């Protein structure tokens, strides 16, 4: 099984504006794979099954249909609560926050060349599904606007922001500057 695309620290790679910016939740990475028969399963970024998220995986499968892979995060309100729910295999309080979607064939190939906006549009059917909250973001044109986005995320008690190159492919298992994370404590001069 492939692993999801990974984030690189903000300071490690220059940013090419404009970029897509999303608030970063402090949860557990979760990929929901919907096979060709329409069965959904949830997996950690390390390829471990996530039984606590099976109900969410079933809802994603019923909504998206066969042949999709949805990348996101499980969150129960805090890192500790999320870890506890996963370890106890207890779905109470878990919310799935997806931010990207590939076809099963793209996932199997390990790469999608589809523009980020088009991949994100695949998530639209999940809006309004109980237990699922699609991660929204905004187009950021320059470093000053990124600073405002980051400050807003920190003020709202998010972990930070994720910065994505709009034109970069989704490459499974790769940690590159195409997706970057900017977290509190990393760069506080904003």
ChimeraX commands (.cxc) that place a marker at each C-alpha (Angstrom):
marker #1 position 0.00,0.00,0.00 radius 0.5
marker #1 position 1.25,3.50,-0.81 radius 0.5
marker #1 position 1.73,6.15,1.85 radius 0.5
marker #1 position 0.39,9.70,1.61 radius 0.5
marker #1 position 2.31,12.75,0.48 radius 0.5
marker #1 position 4.22,14.28,3.40 radius 0.5
marker #1 position 4.90,17.81,4.63 radius 0.5
marker #1 position 8.24,19.53,4.83 radius 0.5
marker #1 position 9.09,22.25,7.35 radius 0.5
marker #1 position 8.47,25.75,6.04 radius 0.5
marker #1 position 12.02,26.98,6.52 radius 0.5
marker #1 position 13.52,24.19,4.42 radius 0.5
marker #1 position 12.18,25.24,1.01 radius 0.5
marker #1 position 11.40,28.57,-0.67 radius 0.5
marker #1 position 7.72,29.28,-1.39 radius 0.5
marker #1 position 6.50,30.00,-4.94 radius 0.5
marker #1 position 3.45,32.25,-4.68 radius 0.5
marker #1 position 0.52,32.02,-5.12 radius 0.5
marker #1 position -0.07,29.05,-2.80 radius 0.5
marker #1 position -3.03,27.32,-1.19 radius 0.5
marker #1 position -3.08,27.74,2.60 radius 0.5
marker #1 position -5.04,25.54,5.05 radius 0.5
marker #1 position -5.27,25.63,8.83 radius 0.5
marker #1 position -3.41,22.69,10.36 radius 0.5
marker #1 position -5.31,20.57,12.88 radius 0.5
marker #1 position -3.43,18.57,15.49 radius 0.5
marker #1 position -4.74,15.11,14.64 radius 0.5
marker #1 position -3.72,11.78,13.16 radius 0.5
marker #1 position -3.14,11.40,9.43 radius 0.5
marker #1 position -5.77,9.14,7.92 radius 0.5
marker #1 position -6.27,7.90,4.38 radius 0.5
marker #1 position -9.66,6.47,3.45 radius 0.5
marker #1 position -9.36,4.01,0.59 radius 0.5
marker #1 position -12.55,3.08,-1.26 radius 0.5
marker #1 position -11.87,-0.03,-3.33 radius 0.5
marker #1 position -13.47,-0.91,-6.68 radius 0.5
marker #1 position -16.22,-2.82,-4.85 radius 0.5
marker #1 position -17.08,0.34,-2.88 radius 0.5
marker #1 position -15.71,-0.83,0.47 radius 0.5
marker #1 position -14.04,1.86,2.55 radius 0.5
marker #1 position -11.17,1.34,4.96 radius 0.5
marker #1 position -9.19,3.87,6.99 radius 0.5
marker #1 position -5.41,3.67,7.26 radius 0.5
marker #1 position -2.72,5.60,9.10 radius 0.5
marker #1 position 0.08,7.27,7.17 radius 0.5
marker #1 position 2.19,4.21,8.06 radius 0.5
marker #1 position -0.30,1.79,6.50 radius 0.5
marker #1 position -1.85,0.61,9.77 radius 0.5
marker #1 position -5.62,0.03,9.86 radius 0.5
marker #1 position -7.66,2.52,11.91 radius 0.5
marker #1 position -10.67,0.52,13.19 radius 0.5
marker #1 position -11.97,3.51,15.20 radius 0.5
marker #1 position -12.58,5.28,11.89 radius 0.5
marker #1 position -14.44,2.44,10.15 radius 0.5
marker #1 position -17.81,4.20,10.46 radius 0.5
marker #1 position -16.33,7.30,8.86 radius 0.5
marker #1 position -14.72,5.18,6.12 radius 0.5
marker #1 position -18.13,3.60,5.43 radius 0.5
marker #1 position -19.70,7.07,5.08 radius 0.5
marker #1 position -16.92,8.26,2.79 radius 0.5
marker #1 position -17.32,5.13,0.65 radius 0.5
marker #1 position -21.11,5.53,0.44 radius 0.5
marker #1 position -20.72,9.17,-0.59 radius 0.5
marker #1 position -17.72,9.00,-2.94 radius 0.5
marker #1 position -18.40,5.65,-4.55 radius 0.5
marker #1 position -15.87,3.05,-5.72 radius 0.5
marker #1 position -12.32,3.87,-6.73 radius 0.5
marker #1 position -11.35,6.84,-4.55 radius 0.5
marker #1 position -8.66,7.62,-2.00 radius 0.5
marker #1 position -9.25,10.51,0.39 radius 0.5
marker #1 position -6.36,12.03,2.34 radius 0.5
marker #1 position -6.97,13.87,5.60 radius 0.5
marker #1 position -6.75,13.79,9.35 radius 0.5
marker #1 position -8.72,12.34,12.25 radius 0.5
marker #1 position -9.30,14.76,15.09 radius 0.5
marker #1 position -11.15,14.48,18.40 radius 0.5
marker #1 position -10.43,18.00,19.63 radius 0.5
marker #1 position -6.89,17.54,20.89 radius 0.5
marker #1 position -3.90,15.30,20.24 radius 0.5
marker #1 position -4.48,13.39,23.48 radius 0.5
marker #1 position -8.19,12.78,22.86 radius 0.5
marker #1 position -7.49,11.68,19.28 radius 0.5
marker #1 position -4.73,9.27,20.36 radius 0.5
marker #1 position -7.00,7.86,23.06 radius 0.5
marker #1 position -9.90,7.30,20.65 radius 0.5
marker #1 position -7.63,5.53,18.15 radius 0.5
marker #1 position -6.01,3.32,20.78 radius 0.5
marker #1 position -9.38,2.40,22.36 radius 0.5
marker #1 position -10.90,1.89,18.87 radius 0.5
marker #1 position -13.66,4.24,20.00 radius 0.5
marker #1 position -15.14,6.48,17.28 radius 0.5
marker #1 position -16.93,8.81,19.73 radius 0.5
marker #1 position -15.89,12.38,19.04 radius 0.5
marker #1 position -13.72,11.61,16.01 radius 0.5
marker #1 position -14.07,13.95,13.03 radius 0.5
marker #1 position -12.47,13.24,9.66 radius 0.5
marker #1 position -10.99,16.35,8.04 radius 0.5
marker #1 position -10.10,15.55,4.41 radius 0.5
marker #1 position -8.04,17.90,2.26 radius 0.5
marker #1 position -7.28,15.95,-0.92 radius 0.5
marker #1 position -8.75,13.18,-3.09 radius 0.5
marker #1 position -7.22,10.92,-5.68 radius 0.5
marker #1 position -8.65,8.20,-7.85 radius 0.5
marker #1 position -7.68,4.68,-6.89 radius 0.5
marker #1 position -5.67,4.40,-10.10 radius 0.5
marker #1 position -3.73,7.59,-9.27 radius 0.5
marker #1 position -3.04,6.25,-5.76 radius 0.5
marker #1 position -1.92,2.87,-7.12 radius 0.5
marker #1 position 0.40,4.64,-9.58 radius 0.5
marker #1 position 1.78,6.67,-6.66 radius 0.5
marker #1 position 1.14,10.00,-8.34 radius 0.5
marker #1 position -1.55,12.38,-9.53 radius 0.5
marker #1 position -0.80,15.13,-12.03 radius 0.5
marker #1 position -4.30,16.58,-11.56 radius 0.5
marker #1 position -4.30,20.21,-10.36 radius 0.5
marker #1 position -4.88,20.65,-6.62 radius 0.5
marker #1 position -8.11,22.59,-7.25 radius 0.5
marker #1 position -9.54,19.71,-9.27 radius 0.5
marker #1 position -8.51,17.13,-6.68 radius 0.5
marker #1 position -10.10,19.24,-3.94 radius 0.5
marker #1 position -13.31,19.55,-6.00 radius 0.5
marker #1 position -13.61,15.77,-5.69 radius 0.5
marker #1 position -14.21,16.35,-1.95 radius 0.5
marker #1 position -17.36,18.43,-2.52 radius 0.5
marker #1 position -19.78,15.48,-2.12 radius 0.5
marker #1 position -18.40,14.99,1.43 radius 0.5
marker #1 position -19.58,18.43,2.58 radius 0.5
marker #1 position -22.42,17.90,5.03 radius 0.5
marker #1 position -21.66,14.22,5.71 radius 0.5
marker #1 position -21.87,13.60,9.48 radius 0.5
marker #1 position -18.44,13.18,11.06 radius 0.5
marker #1 position -16.68,14.72,8.04 radius 0.5
marker #1 position -15.51,18.33,7.76 radius 0.5
marker #1 position -13.68,19.15,4.53 radius 0.5
marker #1 position -10.67,21.35,5.29 radius 0.5
marker #1 position -11.08,24.73,3.65 radius 0.5
marker #1 position -8.30,27.07,2.71 radius 0.5
marker #1 position -7.55,30.16,0.73 radius 0.5
marker #1 position -5.34,31.41,-2.04 radius 0.5
marker #1 position -2.35,33.32,-0.65 radius 0.5
marker #1 position -0.56,35.68,-3.01 radius 0.5
marker #1 position 2.50,36.74,-1.02 radius 0.5
marker #1 position 4.42,36.40,2.24 radius 0.5
marker #1 position 2.47,39.20,3.95 radius 0.5
marker #1 position -0.82,37.42,3.25 radius 0.5
marker #1 position 0.70,34.16,4.49 radius 0.5
marker #1 position 1.62,35.91,7.72 radius 0.5
marker #1 position -1.99,37.03,8.19 radius 0.5
marker #1 position -3.24,33.49,7.47 radius 0.5
marker #1 position -0.76,32.01,9.96 radius 0.5
marker #1 position -1.59,34.56,12.68 radius 0.5
marker #1 position -5.31,33.87,12.24 radius 0.5
marker #1 position -4.74,30.10,12.52 radius 0.5
marker #1 position -2.71,30.49,15.72 radius 0.5
marker #1 position -5.26,32.90,17.22 radius 0.5
marker #1 position -7.98,30.31,16.54 radius 0.5
marker #1 position -5.88,27.65,18.35 radius 0.5
marker #1 position -4.85,25.64,15.29 radius 0.5
marker #1 position -1.43,24.01,15.18 radius 0.5
marker #1 position -0.37,26.25,12.30 radius 0.5
marker #1 position -0.90,26.21,8.55 radius 0.5
marker #1 position -0.16,23.95,5.60 radius 0.5
marker #1 position 1.10,25.64,2.44 radius 0.5
marker #1 position 0.58,23.83,-0.88 radius 0.5
marker #1 position 1.95,24.51,-4.35 radius 0.5
marker #1 position -1.16,24.76,-6.54 radius 0.5
marker #1 position 0.48,23.17,-9.56 radius 0.5
marker #1 position 2.50,20.44,-7.90 radius 0.5
marker #1 position 1.54,16.81,-8.38 radius 0.5
marker #1 position 0.45,14.64,-5.46 radius 0.5
marker #1 position 3.31,12.18,-5.02 radius 0.5
marker #1 position 2.76,9.33,-2.56 radius 0.5
marker #1 position 5.34,8.95,0.18 radius 0.5
marker #1 position 7.35,12.01,-0.83 radius 0.5
marker #1 position 8.36,14.78,1.58 radius 0.5
marker #1 position 9.12,17.80,-0.57 radius 0.5
marker #1 position 8.63,21.53,-0.63 radius 0.5
marker #1 position 5.40,21.08,-2.59 radius 0.5
marker #1 position 3.56,20.84,0.76 radius 0.5
marker #1 position 4.99,22.71,3.73 radius 0.5
marker #1 position 3.96,23.13,7.35 radius 0.5
marker #1 position 4.38,26.27,9.38 radius 0.5
marker #1 position 3.71,25.69,13.07 radius 0.5
marker #1 position 3.83,27.85,16.18 radius 0.5
marker #1 position 7.32,27.87,17.65 radius 0.5
marker #1 position 8.85,27.43,14.24 radius 0.5
marker #1 position 8.51,31.01,13.06 radius 0.5
marker #1 position 7.03,33.48,15.48 radius 0.5
marker #1 position 8.06,36.78,13.93 radius 0.5
marker #1 position 4.83,37.08,11.96 radius 0.5
marker link #1:1,2 radius 0.2
marker link #1:2,3 radius 0.2
marker link #1:3,4 radius 0.2
marker link #1:4,5 radius 0.2
marker link #1:5,6 radius 0.2
marker link #1:6,7 radius 0.2
marker link #1:7,8 radius 0.2
marker link #1:8,9 radius 0.2
marker link #1:9,10 radius 0.2
marker link #1:10,11 radius 0.2
marker link #1:11,12 radius 0.2
marker link #1:12,13 radius 0.2
marker link #1:13,14 radius 0.2
marker link #1:14,15 radius 0.2
marker link #1:15,16 radius 0.2
marker link #1:16,17 radius 0.2
marker link #1:17,18 radius 0.2
marker link #1:18,19 radius 0.2
marker link #1:19,20 radius 0.2
marker link #1:20,21 radius 0.2
marker link #1:21,22 radius 0.2
marker link #1:22,23 radius 0.2
marker link #1:23,24 radius 0.2
marker link #1:24,25 radius 0.2
marker link #1:25,26 radius 0.2
marker link #1:26,27 radius 0.2
marker link #1:27,28 radius 0.2
marker link #1:28,29 radius 0.2
marker link #1:29,30 radius 0.2
marker link #1:30,31 radius 0.2
marker link #1:31,32 radius 0.2
marker link #1:32,33 radius 0.2
marker link #1:33,34 radius 0.2
marker link #1:34,35 radius 0.2
marker link #1:35,36 radius 0.2
marker link #1:36,37 radius 0.2
marker link #1:37,38 radius 0.2
marker link #1:38,39 radius 0.2
marker link #1:39,40 radius 0.2
marker link #1:40,41 radius 0.2
marker link #1:41,42 radius 0.2
marker link #1:42,43 radius 0.2
marker link #1:43,44 radius 0.2
marker link #1:44,45 radius 0.2
marker link #1:45,46 radius 0.2
marker link #1:46,47 radius 0.2
marker link #1:47,48 radius 0.2
marker link #1:48,49 radius 0.2
marker link #1:49,50 radius 0.2
marker link #1:50,51 radius 0.2
marker link #1:51,52 radius 0.2
marker link #1:52,53 radius 0.2
marker link #1:53,54 radius 0.2
marker link #1:54,55 radius 0.2
marker link #1:55,56 radius 0.2
marker link #1:56,57 radius 0.2
marker link #1:57,58 radius 0.2
marker link #1:58,59 radius 0.2
marker link #1:59,60 radius 0.2
marker link #1:60,61 radius 0.2
marker link #1:61,62 radius 0.2
marker link #1:62,63 radius 0.2
marker link #1:63,64 radius 0.2
marker link #1:64,65 radius 0.2
marker link #1:65,66 radius 0.2
marker link #1:66,67 radius 0.2
marker link #1:67,68 radius 0.2
marker link #1:68,69 radius 0.2
marker link #1:69,70 radius 0.2
marker link #1:70,71 radius 0.2
marker link #1:71,72 radius 0.2
marker link #1:72,73 radius 0.2
marker link #1:73,74 radius 0.2
marker link #1:74,75 radius 0.2
marker link #1:75,76 radius 0.2
marker link #1:76,77 radius 0.2
marker link #1:77,78 radius 0.2
marker link #1:78,79 radius 0.2
marker link #1:79,80 radius 0.2
marker link #1:80,81 radius 0.2
marker link #1:81,82 radius 0.2
marker link #1:82,83 radius 0.2
marker link #1:83,84 radius 0.2
marker link #1:84,85 radius 0.2
marker link #1:85,86 radius 0.2
marker link #1:86,87 radius 0.2
marker link #1:87,88 radius 0.2
marker link #1:88,89 radius 0.2
marker link #1:89,90 radius 0.2
marker link #1:90,91 radius 0.2
marker link #1:91,92 radius 0.2
marker link #1:92,93 radius 0.2
marker link #1:93,94 radius 0.2
marker link #1:94,95 radius 0.2
marker link #1:95,96 radius 0.2
marker link #1:96,97 radius 0.2
marker link #1:97,98 radius 0.2
marker link #1:98,99 radius 0.2
marker link #1:99,100 radius 0.2
marker link #1:100,101 radius 0.2
marker link #1:101,102 radius 0.2
marker link #1:102,103 radius 0.2
marker link #1:103,104 radius 0.2
marker link #1:104,105 radius 0.2
marker link #1:105,106 radius 0.2
marker link #1:106,107 radius 0.2
marker link #1:107,108 radius 0.2
marker link #1:108,109 radius 0.2
marker link #1:109,110 radius 0.2
marker link #1:110,111 radius 0.2
marker link #1:111,112 radius 0.2
marker link #1:112,113 radius 0.2
marker link #1:113,114 radius 0.2
marker link #1:114,115 radius 0.2
marker link #1:115,116 radius 0.2
marker link #1:116,117 radius 0.2
marker link #1:117,118 radius 0.2
marker link #1:118,119 radius 0.2
marker link #1:119,120 radius 0.2
marker link #1:120,121 radius 0.2
marker link #1:121,122 radius 0.2
marker link #1:122,123 radius 0.2
marker link #1:123,124 radius 0.2
marker link #1:124,125 radius 0.2
marker link #1:125,126 radius 0.2
marker link #1:126,127 radius 0.2
marker link #1:127,128 radius 0.2
marker link #1:128,129 radius 0.2
marker link #1:129,130 radius 0.2
marker link #1:130,131 radius 0.2
marker link #1:131,132 radius 0.2
marker link #1:132,133 radius 0.2
marker link #1:133,134 radius 0.2
marker link #1:134,135 radius 0.2
marker link #1:135,136 radius 0.2
marker link #1:136,137 radius 0.2
marker link #1:137,138 radius 0.2
marker link #1:138,139 radius 0.2
marker link #1:139,140 radius 0.2
marker link #1:140,141 radius 0.2
marker link #1:141,142 radius 0.2
marker link #1:142,143 radius 0.2
marker link #1:143,144 radius 0.2
marker link #1:144,145 radius 0.2
marker link #1:145,146 radius 0.2
marker link #1:146,147 radius 0.2
marker link #1:147,148 radius 0.2
marker link #1:148,149 radius 0.2
marker link #1:149,150 radius 0.2
marker link #1:150,151 radius 0.2
marker link #1:151,152 radius 0.2
marker link #1:152,153 radius 0.2
marker link #1:153,154 radius 0.2
marker link #1:154,155 radius 0.2
marker link #1:155,156 radius 0.2
marker link #1:156,157 radius 0.2
marker link #1:157,158 radius 0.2
marker link #1:158,159 radius 0.2
marker link #1:159,160 radius 0.2
marker link #1:160,161 radius 0.2
marker link #1:161,162 radius 0.2
marker link #1:162,163 radius 0.2
marker link #1:163,164 radius 0.2
marker link #1:164,165 radius 0.2
marker link #1:165,166 radius 0.2
marker link #1:166,167 radius 0.2
marker link #1:167,168 radius 0.2
marker link #1:168,169 radius 0.2
marker link #1:169,170 radius 0.2
marker link #1:170,171 radius 0.2
marker link #1:171,172 radius 0.2
marker link #1:172,173 radius 0.2
marker link #1:173,174 radius 0.2
marker link #1:174,175 radius 0.2
marker link #1:175,176 radius 0.2
marker link #1:176,177 radius 0.2
marker link #1:177,178 radius 0.2
marker link #1:178,179 radius 0.2
marker link #1:179,180 radius 0.2
marker link #1:180,181 radius 0.2
marker link #1:181,182 radius 0.2
marker link #1:182,183 radius 0.2
marker link #1:183,184 radius 0.2
marker link #1:184,185 radius 0.2
marker link #1:185,186 radius 0.2
marker link #1:186,187 radius 0.2
marker link #1:187,188 radius 0.2
marker link #1:188,189 radius 0.2
marker link #1:189,190 radius 0.2
view
